[in-house]
């Protein structure tokens, strides 16, 4: 099972977010640095409203969602690449996960200490990015030095690796993550064996206060305030109150993170209030959603985050449905029908004949497999078919 590591500076809400995502009280969330030392690990089901609708069509006895793993990792501080704080331990735990969720503090609370004393999300992101880049630079330089004897001896594989490293070193030296380096697909495959921290796909979680959820979900800050954007460090005047407002400051922080994520990591940011979501873990899903809607929020930030991480990991879902169960199955993006069949059972892949396939939206619109077949929406796909997210499939096989 693929995993995502929750990282960030101390006291930004990592453990609180982990508790919210896993719907547990497993991780201690205390107001002091390094309250997490050993990683907390939790299996998280991926929210998928499609399952309930398919189950209704098939009169299924049970629903089985797919899942991913989240890991709550100790807080990082400046100098971690040189062993400061829990640096070496922290970096080792990051190396073990498949993707990174970087929690960025956007909330103001004088009772919750910030290691730098002020709220500045971009500075915080750059502290972490710098430490990961420095660790990768040191690791790559050592590898490059070790390869030189083999390169001089004419070893082709060593020469190829050395060439890739020589592309990555100046890229990292500019403070850029390895994942954005201009490498060919073949070079990227080889570079995976370098196990670089900054080569992992990354998502940013903007952790806001409960009172700021609606403001941060609104339109662009300037439009909401009714004034031209004066720049990221300017006080924000609320159109409602006419004075500096924490909600609008939080909204500006989110805007800045989204822009930074897009331009520096080619990724996205998700807004979440870890504190309020963690307080809802003892409620049913229905009760929690009713509470959030009462705040003016239509969907759970936790749900959005889990779905975003699932796609960040390169995972996609196909569905099966029948009277016994309706189930979500995980595959990697781009996998073909036989590999999808193998996700159910190796015999399905070994004896694959064909896949009766229909897109979820078509099946729900028509209401039954019989009507889908009459409408010509149920297709027979062969071995070369690339399975799409949301395909509902019945496999034909013979072993």
C-alpha positions as CSV (number, residue, x, y, z in Angstrom):
1,X,0.0,0.0,0.0
2,X,1.4,3.4,-0.9
3,X,1.8,6.0,1.8
4,X,1.9,9.8,2.3
5,X,3.9,11.4,5.0
6,X,2.6,14.4,6.9
7,X,5.4,16.8,7.4
8,X,6.0,20.4,8.5
9,X,7.5,22.6,11.1
10,X,6.7,21.9,14.8
11,X,3.3,23.1,16.0
12,X,1.7,23.6,12.6
13,X,-1.0,21.0,13.2
14,X,0.6,17.8,11.7
15,X,-0.6,15.4,14.4
16,X,-4.0,17.2,14.6
17,X,-4.4,16.7,10.9
18,X,-3.3,13.0,11.2
19,X,-6.0,12.5,13.8
20,X,-8.6,14.2,11.5
21,X,-7.6,12.1,8.5
22,X,-7.5,8.8,10.3
23,X,-10.6,9.6,12.4
24,X,-8.7,8.6,15.6
25,X,-7.0,10.2,18.6
26,X,-3.9,8.1,17.9
27,X,-1.3,11.0,17.6
28,X,-0.5,13.2,20.5
29,X,-1.2,16.9,19.5
30,X,0.6,18.9,22.2
31,X,1.7,22.5,22.2
32,X,5.4,21.9,22.2
33,X,8.0,21.0,19.5
34,X,8.7,17.3,18.8
35,X,5.6,15.9,20.6
36,X,5.8,13.3,17.8
37,X,9.0,11.3,17.8
38,X,8.1,7.9,16.3
39,X,5.8,8.1,13.3
40,X,2.2,7.4,13.8
41,X,0.7,5.2,10.9
42,X,-2.9,5.0,9.9
43,X,-4.9,3.3,7.1
44,X,-7.4,5.8,5.6
45,X,-10.4,4.9,3.4
46,X,-10.7,7.1,0.3
47,X,-14.1,8.8,0.3
48,X,-16.0,7.8,-2.8
49,X,-19.7,8.8,-3.1
50,X,-20.0,6.7,-6.3
51,X,-20.0,3.5,-4.2
52,X,-23.4,4.1,-2.5
53,X,-25.1,4.9,-5.8
54,X,-23.8,1.7,-7.4
55,X,-24.7,-0.3,-4.3
56,X,-28.3,1.0,-4.7
57,X,-28.4,-0.1,-8.3
58,X,-27.1,-3.6,-7.5
59,X,-28.8,-4.0,-4.1
60,X,-25.4,-4.8,-2.7
61,X,-25.1,-6.3,0.8
62,X,-21.9,-4.3,1.6
63,X,-19.6,-1.5,0.4
64,X,-15.9,-1.8,0.4
65,X,-13.9,1.5,-0.3
66,X,-10.2,1.6,-1.3
67,X,-7.5,2.9,1.1
68,X,-4.1,4.5,1.4
69,X,-1.7,4.9,4.3
70,X,-0.9,8.2,6.1
71,X,2.2,8.7,8.3
72,X,2.6,11.4,10.9
73,X,6.3,12.4,10.9
74,X,8.1,14.5,13.6
75,X,8.5,18.2,13.0
76,X,11.5,19.5,11.1
77,X,13.5,22.6,12.0
78,X,16.1,24.7,10.3
79,X,19.4,22.7,10.2
80,X,17.7,19.3,10.0
81,X,19.9,18.3,7.1
82,X,22.9,18.7,9.5
83,X,21.2,16.8,12.3
84,X,19.4,19.7,14.2
85,X,16.3,18.8,16.2
86,X,15.3,15.3,15.1
87,X,16.8,16.0,11.7
88,X,18.4,12.7,10.6
89,X,15.5,10.7,12.0
90,X,13.0,13.0,10.3
91,X,14.7,12.7,7.0
92,X,14.8,8.9,7.2
93,X,11.1,8.7,7.9
94,X,10.4,11.0,4.9
95,X,12.5,8.8,2.7
96,X,10.3,5.8,3.5
97,X,7.0,7.3,2.2
98,X,5.8,7.7,-1.4
99,X,4.4,11.2,-1.2
100,X,4.6,14.3,1.0
101,X,1.7,16.3,2.5
102,X,3.4,19.5,3.8
103,X,1.2,21.2,6.5
104,X,1.5,24.9,6.5
105,X,0.3,27.0,9.3
106,X,-2.1,29.8,8.3
107,X,-3.9,30.3,11.6
108,X,-3.1,32.8,14.3
109,X,-3.2,31.7,17.9
110,X,-1.1,33.3,20.6
111,X,-1.5,30.1,22.8
112,X,0.2,27.9,20.1
113,X,3.9,28.7,19.8
114,X,5.4,29.1,16.4
115,X,9.1,28.2,16.2
116,X,9.9,31.4,14.2
117,X,7.6,33.6,16.3
118,X,5.4,34.8,13.4
119,X,3.0,33.4,10.8
120,X,4.7,33.4,7.4
121,X,3.7,30.3,5.3
122,X,6.1,30.9,2.4
123,X,9.1,31.3,4.8
124,X,8.0,28.1,6.5
125,X,7.8,26.2,3.2
126,X,11.2,27.4,2.2
127,X,12.7,26.3,5.5
128,X,11.5,22.7,4.9
129,X,12.3,22.8,1.2
130,X,15.9,24.0,1.9
131,X,16.6,21.2,4.3
132,X,15.3,18.6,1.9
133,X,17.3,20.1,-0.9
134,X,20.5,20.2,1.2
135,X,20.0,16.6,2.2
136,X,19.6,15.6,-1.5
137,X,22.6,17.6,-2.6
138,X,24.8,15.8,0.0
139,X,23.4,12.4,-1.0
140,X,23.9,13.0,-4.7
141,X,27.4,14.4,-4.4
142,X,28.4,11.3,-2.4
143,X,26.9,9.0,-5.1
144,X,28.5,11.0,-7.9
145,X,32.0,10.7,-6.2
146,X,31.5,7.0,-5.7
147,X,30.6,6.5,-9.4
148,X,33.7,8.2,-10.8
149,X,36.0,5.1,-10.6
150,X,33.4,3.1,-12.6
151,X,32.9,6.0,-15.1
152,X,36.7,6.1,-15.7
153,X,36.6,2.3,-16.3
154,X,34.0,2.8,-19.0
155,X,31.0,1.4,-17.2
156,X,28.0,2.5,-19.2
157,X,25.4,2.4,-16.4
158,X,27.7,4.4,-14.1
159,X,28.2,7.0,-16.9
160,X,24.4,7.3,-17.4
161,X,23.9,7.7,-13.6
162,X,26.7,10.3,-13.4
163,X,25.2,12.3,-16.3
164,X,21.8,12.4,-14.6
165,X,23.4,13.5,-11.3
166,X,25.2,16.3,-13.2
167,X,21.8,17.5,-14.4
168,X,20.2,17.3,-10.9
169,X,23.0,19.0,-8.9
170,X,22.7,22.5,-10.4
171,X,18.9,22.2,-10.4
172,X,19.0,21.5,-6.7
173,X,21.6,24.1,-6.1
174,X,19.1,26.7,-7.2
175,X,16.8,25.5,-4.4
176,X,14.4,23.6,-6.8
177,X,13.0,20.2,-5.9
178,X,14.2,17.3,-8.0
179,X,10.7,16.4,-9.1
180,X,10.7,19.6,-11.3
181,X,14.0,18.8,-13.0
182,X,13.9,18.5,-16.8
183,X,14.7,14.8,-17.2
184,X,13.6,12.3,-19.9
185,X,11.2,9.5,-18.8
186,X,14.1,7.0,-19.0
187,X,16.2,9.4,-16.8
188,X,13.4,9.7,-14.3
189,X,13.2,5.9,-14.0
190,X,16.9,5.7,-13.2
191,X,16.7,8.7,-10.8
192,X,14.1,6.9,-8.7
193,X,16.9,4.7,-7.5
194,X,18.6,7.8,-6.0
195,X,15.7,8.0,-3.4
196,X,15.8,11.7,-3.3
197,X,13.5,13.5,-0.8
198,X,12.6,16.3,-3.2
199,X,11.7,13.8,-5.9
200,X,8.5,12.8,-4.0
201,X,5.2,14.3,-5.2
202,X,4.1,17.0,-2.8
203,X,0.8,18.5,-1.7
204,X,0.4,21.5,0.6
205,X,-2.3,21.5,3.3
206,X,-3.2,25.1,4.3
207,X,-4.2,24.7,8.0
208,X,-6.6,27.5,8.9
209,X,-8.6,28.3,12.0
210,X,-12.3,27.3,12.2
211,X,-13.3,30.9,12.0
212,X,-11.3,31.4,8.8
213,X,-12.8,28.5,6.8
214,X,-15.4,30.5,5.0
215,X,-13.1,33.4,4.2
216,X,-10.4,31.2,2.8
217,X,-13.0,29.4,0.6
218,X,-14.2,32.7,-0.8
219,X,-13.0,34.3,-4.1
220,X,-9.7,36.0,-4.4
221,X,-8.8,38.2,-1.4
222,X,-8.8,41.4,-3.4
223,X,-12.2,40.8,-4.8
224,X,-13.7,39.8,-1.5
225,X,-12.2,42.9,0.2
226,X,-13.4,45.1,-2.7
227,X,-10.0,46.7,-3.2
228,X,-7.0,46.2,-5.4
229,X,-4.5,43.7,-4.2
230,X,-1.8,45.7,-2.3
231,X,0.7,42.9,-2.1
232,X,1.3,39.9,0.1
233,X,2.6,41.7,3.2
234,X,0.1,44.5,3.3
235,X,-2.6,44.6,6.0
236,X,-5.9,43.4,4.7
237,X,-9.0,45.5,5.1
238,X,-12.2,43.7,5.4
239,X,-15.1,45.2,3.4
240,X,-17.4,44.2,6.3
241,X,-15.4,45.5,9.3
242,X,-13.1,48.1,7.8
243,X,-10.1,47.0,9.7
244,X,-7.3,44.3,9.7
245,X,-9.1,41.0,9.9
246,X,-7.5,37.5,10.7
247,X,-9.9,35.8,8.2
248,X,-8.6,37.9,5.3
249,X,-5.0,37.5,6.4
250,X,-5.6,33.7,6.3
251,X,-7.1,34.0,2.9
252,X,-4.1,35.9,1.7
253,X,-1.8,33.2,3.1
254,X,-3.8,30.6,1.2
255,X,-3.5,32.6,-2.0
256,X,0.3,32.8,-1.5
257,X,0.7,29.1,-0.9
258,X,-1.4,28.1,-3.9
259,X,0.7,30.4,-6.1
260,X,4.0,29.0,-4.6
261,X,2.8,25.4,-5.0
262,X,1.9,25.9,-8.6
263,X,5.1,27.7,-9.7
264,X,7.7,26.0,-7.6
265,X,6.3,22.4,-7.2
266,X,3.8,22.1,-10.1
267,X,1.3,21.0,-7.5
268,X,-1.8,22.2,-5.6
269,X,-2.8,23.2,-2.2
270,X,-5.8,22.1,-0.1
271,X,-7.5,24.2,2.6
272,X,-8.3,22.5,5.8
273,X,-9.0,23.3,9.4
274,X,-7.3,20.4,11.2
275,X,-8.5,21.4,14.6
276,X,-12.2,21.5,13.8
277,X,-12.0,18.3,11.7
278,X,-10.1,16.5,14.4
279,X,-12.9,17.4,16.9
280,X,-15.5,15.8,14.6
281,X,-13.9,12.4,14.6
282,X,-16.3,11.1,17.3
283,X,-19.3,12.0,15.2
284,X,-20.7,10.0,12.3
285,X,-19.9,11.1,8.8
286,X,-23.4,12.4,8.4
287,X,-23.3,14.4,11.7
288,X,-19.9,15.8,10.8
289,X,-21.0,17.0,7.4
290,X,-24.1,18.6,8.9
291,X,-21.9,20.5,11.3
292,X,-19.6,21.7,8.5
293,X,-22.5,22.8,6.4
294,X,-23.7,24.8,9.4
295,X,-20.4,26.7,9.2
296,X,-21.0,27.4,5.5
297,X,-18.6,24.7,4.2
298,X,-20.0,22.3,1.7
299,X,-17.4,19.5,1.9
300,X,-14.9,18.2,4.4
301,X,-11.4,19.4,3.9
302,X,-10.3,16.0,5.0
303,X,-12.2,14.4,2.2
304,X,-10.7,16.8,-0.3
305,X,-7.2,16.1,1.1
306,X,-7.5,12.3,1.0
307,X,-8.8,12.4,-2.6
308,X,-6.0,14.8,-3.7
309,X,-3.3,12.6,-2.0
310,X,-4.8,9.5,-3.7
311,X,-4.3,11.1,-7.1
312,X,-1.0,12.6,-6.1
313,X,0.2,9.0,-5.6
314,X,-0.7,8.3,-9.2
315,X,-3.6,6.0,-8.1
316,X,-6.9,5.6,-9.8
317,X,-10.1,3.6,-9.0
318,X,-12.2,1.2,-10.9
319,X,-15.4,-0.3,-9.5
320,X,-17.1,-3.6,-9.3
321,X,-20.7,-4.1,-8.2
322,X,-23.1,-6.9,-7.6
323,X,-25.5,-8.3,-5.0
324,X,-22.7,-9.4,-2.7
325,X,-20.7,-6.2,-2.6
326,X,-19.8,-2.9,-4.4
327,X,-16.1,-2.4,-4.2
328,X,-13.5,0.2,-5.2
329,X,-10.2,-1.2,-6.5
330,X,-6.9,0.7,-6.7
331,X,-4.7,0.7,-9.8
332,X,-1.9,3.0,-11.0
333,X,-2.8,5.5,-13.7
334,X,-2.2,4.1,-17.1
335,X,-2.5,0.5,-16.2
336,X,-4.3,-1.8,-18.7
337,X,-7.3,-4.1,-18.2
338,X,-5.3,-7.3,-17.3
339,X,-3.4,-5.5,-14.6
340,X,-6.7,-4.2,-13.2
341,X,-8.0,-7.8,-13.2
342,X,-4.9,-8.8,-11.3
343,X,-5.8,-6.3,-8.5
344,X,-8.8,-8.6,-7.8
345,X,-7.0,-11.9,-8.1
346,X,-3.9,-13.1,-9.9
347,X,-6.0,-15.8,-11.7
348,X,-8.1,-13.0,-13.3
349,X,-5.0,-11.5,-14.8
350,X,-3.4,-14.8,-15.9
351,X,-6.6,-16.0,-17.6
352,X,-7.9,-12.6,-18.8
353,X,-10.2,-12.8,-21.8
354,X,-12.1,-9.4,-21.8
355,X,-13.6,-6.7,-19.6
356,X,-17.2,-5.7,-19.8
357,X,-16.8,-2.0,-19.1
358,X,-19.1,1.1,-18.6
359,X,-18.3,4.5,-17.2
360,X,-19.9,5.2,-13.8
361,X,-21.9,8.2,-15.0
362,X,-23.4,6.3,-17.9
363,X,-24.5,3.4,-15.6
364,X,-26.1,5.7,-13.0
365,X,-27.9,7.7,-15.7
366,X,-29.3,4.6,-17.2
367,X,-30.1,2.9,-13.9
368,X,-29.1,-0.8,-14.7
369,X,-26.7,-2.9,-16.6
370,X,-29.6,-4.2,-18.8
371,X,-30.5,-0.7,-19.9
372,X,-26.9,0.1,-20.4
373,X,-26.5,-2.9,-22.7
374,X,-29.6,-1.9,-24.7
375,X,-28.2,1.7,-25.1
376,X,-24.9,0.4,-26.3
377,X,-23.0,1.9,-23.4
378,X,-21.6,-1.5,-22.1
379,X,-18.4,-2.1,-24.0
380,X,-16.2,-5.2,-24.4
381,X,-12.6,-4.2,-23.9
382,X,-9.5,-6.3,-24.6
383,X,-5.9,-6.6,-23.2
384,X,-4.8,-3.2,-24.5
385,X,-7.5,-1.1,-22.9
386,X,-6.2,1.5,-20.5
387,X,-8.6,1.5,-17.5
388,X,-10.0,4.9,-16.6
389,X,-10.9,6.2,-13.2
390,X,-14.6,5.5,-12.6
391,X,-14.8,2.5,-15.0
392,X,-17.3,-0.2,-13.7
393,X,-15.9,-3.5,-14.9
394,X,-16.9,-7.2,-15.0
395,X,-14.0,-9.3,-16.0
396,X,-14.2,-12.4,-18.2
397,X,-11.4,-14.9,-17.5
398,X,-10.5,-18.6,-17.9
399,X,-7.9,-20.5,-15.9
